[in-house]
Amino acid sequence: MSSRRPQRKHSPGGLDSRLSRTLLLLLLSTASAQEVTPNRAACVVSHAVNGSSVSCHPPAQIPRRFPADTVYLVVEFFNLTRLPDDTLRGPARLQELHLSSNQLESLSPKFLLPTPLLQVLDLTRNRLARLPPGLFQPLAALHTLVLKENPLEALESSWLLGLKALRHLDLSENRLQTLPPGLLANVTSLRILDLSNNQLKALPPDLLKGPLRLERLHLEGNGLQVLGEGLLAPQPDLRYLFLNDNKLATVAAGALQGLRQLDFLDLSNNLLTGAPKGPWTSLGQPTRDMKDGFDISGNPWICDGNLEDLYGWLVANKDKMFSRNATRCAGPEAWKGRVLLVAAESH
């Protein structure tokens, strides 16, 4: 066996190449760390051609003034109960404002006045029990308004005045018990409405008169007892309808008529025992094919002749049915506990 060892290759300067690379990487990483390590007491500011983005999280100190070219601003996870009225004076081109996960209890009526170009406003997870009239009126360009996880107990129709461009309104996980008539009368561009996980027991009949092309409606997690005849009629383009986890015992015969664009329907976990003739005939048609399916599980269905209309629809659309095994009969005794689809196919 040869005792000769392979010769080491040296770099031009005479240093071992591996050692040279190691030293170089170490020097670069040290320099990089010195240049990039953020000042934890300051907000992170990123500059771009179209404007600056500013992101403030604890323990950063919120500056008294933000850069005049700020288009994206985040101030989150601070224990702020209020913000000064002039907080937004300066960045007149602001387009997105995220104030979630604070403790905000109120906002000045003039707070948003300096930001007429604002498009997205996120006020998630604060302590806003009410909003001042006219707060959103200057925001003609606003298309997304998120107010979820606040203690809002009531709304006023005047709050949404001026929001002609609004496409997404999220009022989920508040404490809403009622909604005022005409709430959405002026928000004609609305596409997504989320009222889930509130305490609503009934809805005003004119709730959906206003939006011209609503596509997604979240009403799950409330205490709704009746789905009325004309509630959904103004929205023939509705594609996603969530009514699960309510106390629905009645679906009116014409409640779902006209929803020929519907892709998904969730009626699970309600108190439905029967179904009148009529609601299902326009659903699952070849024009749309209800492509994303439906769920009617978790209801105490009484599997007798009163479900004849539903039976025929289930058999025709069984391939789109979610939770088949959890969709069972609560009666009569001969069918108690058996799968609803089996009952449908036996009729």
Solvent accessible surface area in square Angstrom, and as a share of the most:
residue,aa,sasa,rsa
1,M,239,1.07
2,S,82,0.53
3,S,109,0.70
4,R,208,0.76
5,R,214,0.78
6,P,127,0.80
7,Q,168,0.75
8,R,173,0.63
9,K,176,0.75
10,H,120,0.53
11,S,29,0.19
12,P,148,0.93
13,G,75,0.72
14,G,49,0.47
15,L,92,0.46
16,D,31,0.16
17,S,39,0.25
18,R,154,0.56
19,L,88,0.44
20,S,38,0.25
21,R,135,0.49
22,T,80,0.47
23,L,77,0.38
24,L,101,0.50
25,L,119,0.59
26,L,107,0.53
27,L,122,0.61
28,L,104,0.52
29,S,62,0.40
30,T,64,0.37
31,A,42,0.32
32,S,53,0.34
33,A,55,0.43
34,Q,141,0.63
35,E,143,0.64
36,V,112,0.64
37,T,97,0.56
38,P,84,0.53
39,N,101,0.52
40,R,173,0.63
41,A,52,0.41
42,A,45,0.35
43,C,19,0.12
44,V,85,0.49
45,V,61,0.35
46,S,60,0.39
47,H,142,0.63
48,A,65,0.50
49,V,162,0.93
50,N,97,0.50
51,G,4,0.03
52,S,0,0.00
53,S,40,0.26
54,V,2,0.01
55,S,33,0.21
56,C,0,0.00
57,H,73,0.32
58,P,64,0.40
59,P,73,0.46
60,A,7,0.06
61,Q,130,0.58
62,I,55,0.28
63,P,51,0.32
64,R,148,0.54
65,R,111,0.41
66,F,11,0.04
67,P,47,0.30
68,A,74,0.57
69,D,52,0.27
70,T,0,0.00
71,V,14,0.08
72,Y,78,0.30
73,L,1,0.01
74,V,10,0.05
75,V,5,0.03
76,E,27,0.12
77,F,119,0.49
78,F,24,0.10
79,N,131,0.67
80,L,39,0.19
81,T,68,0.40
82,R,138,0.50
83,L,13,0.07
84,P,57,0.36
85,D,71,0.37
86,D,25,0.13
87,T,15,0.09
88,L,1,0.01
89,R,144,0.52
90,G,42,0.40
91,P,0,0.00
92,A,57,0.44
93,R,104,0.38
94,L,0,0.00
95,Q,66,0.29
96,E,53,0.24
97,L,1,0.00
98,H,31,0.14
99,L,4,0.02
100,S,10,0.07
101,S,15,0.10
102,N,3,0.02
103,Q,52,0.23
104,L,0,0.00
105,E,88,0.39
106,S,63,0.41
107,L,13,0.07
108,S,24,0.16
109,P,78,0.49
110,K,140,0.59
111,F,2,0.01
112,L,1,0.00
113,L,105,0.52
114,P,35,0.22
115,T,0,0.00
116,P,65,0.41
117,L,89,0.44
118,L,0,0.00
119,Q,64,0.29
120,V,21,0.12
121,L,1,0.01
122,D,24,0.13
123,L,0,0.00
124,T,10,0.06
125,R,115,0.42
126,N,10,0.05
127,R,130,0.47
128,L,0,0.00
129,A,56,0.44
130,R,133,0.49
131,L,2,0.01
132,P,22,0.14
133,P,80,0.51
134,G,26,0.25
135,L,2,0.01
136,F,2,0.01
137,Q,102,0.45
138,P,35,0.22
139,L,0,0.00
140,A,67,0.52
141,A,38,0.29
142,L,0,0.00
143,H,60,0.27
144,T,22,0.13
145,L,0,0.00
146,V,20,0.12
147,L,3,0.02
148,K,54,0.23
149,E,50,0.23
150,N,6,0.03
151,P,25,0.16
152,L,0,0.00
153,E,95,0.42
154,A,57,0.44
155,L,13,0.07
156,E,64,0.29
157,S,38,0.24
158,S,43,0.28
159,W,10,0.03
160,L,11,0.06
161,L,69,0.34
162,G,27,0.26
163,L,0,0.00
164,K,117,0.50
165,A,34,0.26
166,L,0,0.00
167,R,115,0.42
168,H,55,0.25
169,L,0,0.00
170,D,14,0.07
171,L,5,0.02
172,S,4,0.03
173,E,73,0.33
174,N,9,0.05
175,R,121,0.44
176,L,0,0.00
177,Q,100,0.44
178,T,92,0.53
179,L,13,0.06
180,P,28,0.18
181,P,102,0.64
182,G,22,0.21
183,L,5,0.03
184,L,0,0.00
185,A,52,0.41
186,N,54,0.28
187,V,1,0.00
188,T,45,0.26
189,S,34,0.22
190,L,0,0.00
191,R,47,0.17
192,I,52,0.27
193,L,1,0.00
194,D,22,0.11
195,L,0,0.00
196,S,5,0.03
197,N,72,0.37
198,N,11,0.05
199,Q,86,0.38
200,L,0,0.00
201,K,137,0.58
202,A,70,0.54
203,L,32,0.16
204,P,18,0.11
205,P,110,0.69
206,D,42,0.22
207,L,1,0.01
208,L,0,0.00
209,K,120,0.51
210,G,19,0.19
211,P,5,0.03
212,L,128,0.64
213,R,124,0.45
214,L,0,0.00
215,E,53,0.24
216,R,80,0.29
217,L,0,0.00
218,H,26,0.11
219,L,0,0.00
220,E,29,0.13
221,G,22,0.21
222,N,14,0.07
223,G,11,0.10
224,L,6,0.03
225,Q,91,0.41
226,V,91,0.52
227,L,3,0.02
228,G,27,0.26
229,E,107,0.48
230,G,40,0.39
231,L,15,0.07
232,L,2,0.01
233,A,66,0.51
234,P,41,0.26
235,Q,1,0.00
236,P,67,0.42
237,D,44,0.23
238,L,0,0.00
239,R,66,0.24
240,Y,43,0.17
241,L,0,0.00
242,F,31,0.13
243,L,1,0.00
244,N,22,0.11
245,D,66,0.34
246,N,10,0.05
247,K,116,0.49
248,L,0,0.00
249,A,57,0.44
250,T,67,0.39
251,V,8,0.05
252,A,21,0.16
253,A,44,0.34
254,G,11,0.10
255,A,2,0.01
256,L,0,0.00
257,Q,95,0.42
258,G,35,0.33
259,L,2,0.01
260,R,129,0.47
261,Q,61,0.27
262,L,4,0.02
263,D,0,0.00
264,F,30,0.12
265,L,0,0.00
266,D,17,0.09
267,L,0,0.00
268,S,8,0.05
269,N,76,0.39
270,N,5,0.03
271,L,93,0.46
272,L,3,0.01
273,T,60,0.35
274,G,29,0.28
275,A,11,0.08
276,P,54,0.34
277,K,158,0.67
278,G,13,0.13
279,P,0,0.00
280,W,5,0.02
281,T,81,0.47
282,S,7,0.04
283,L,3,0.01
284,G,17,0.17
285,Q,60,0.27
286,P,122,0.76
287,T,113,0.66
288,R,72,0.26
289,D,69,0.36
290,M,1,0.00
291,K,120,0.51
292,D,56,0.29
293,G,1,0.01
294,F,0,0.00
295,D,19,0.10
296,I,0,0.00
297,S,9,0.06
298,G,40,0.38
299,N,11,0.05
300,P,48,0.30
301,W,1,0.00
302,I,65,0.33
303,C,2,0.01
304,D,47,0.24
305,G,50,0.48
306,N,115,0.59
307,L,0,0.00
308,E,87,0.39
309,D,40,0.21
310,L,0,0.00
311,Y,4,0.01
312,G,46,0.44
313,W,19,0.07
314,L,0,0.00
315,V,60,0.34
316,A,81,0.63
317,N,9,0.04
318,K,70,0.30
319,D,125,0.65
320,K,41,0.17
321,M,15,0.07
322,F,103,0.43
323,S,52,0.34
324,R,98,0.36
325,N,106,0.54
326,A,60,0.47
327,T,0,0.00
328,R,92,0.34
329,C,5,0.03
330,A,40,0.31
331,G,6,0.06
332,P,61,0.39
333,E,141,0.63
334,A,83,0.64
335,W,45,0.16
336,K,123,0.52
337,G,38,0.36
338,R,112,0.41
339,V,29,0.16
340,L,0,0.00
341,L,12,0.06
342,V,67,0.38
343,A,0,0.00
344,A,2,0.02
345,E,86,0.39
346,S,71,0.46
347,H,108,0.48
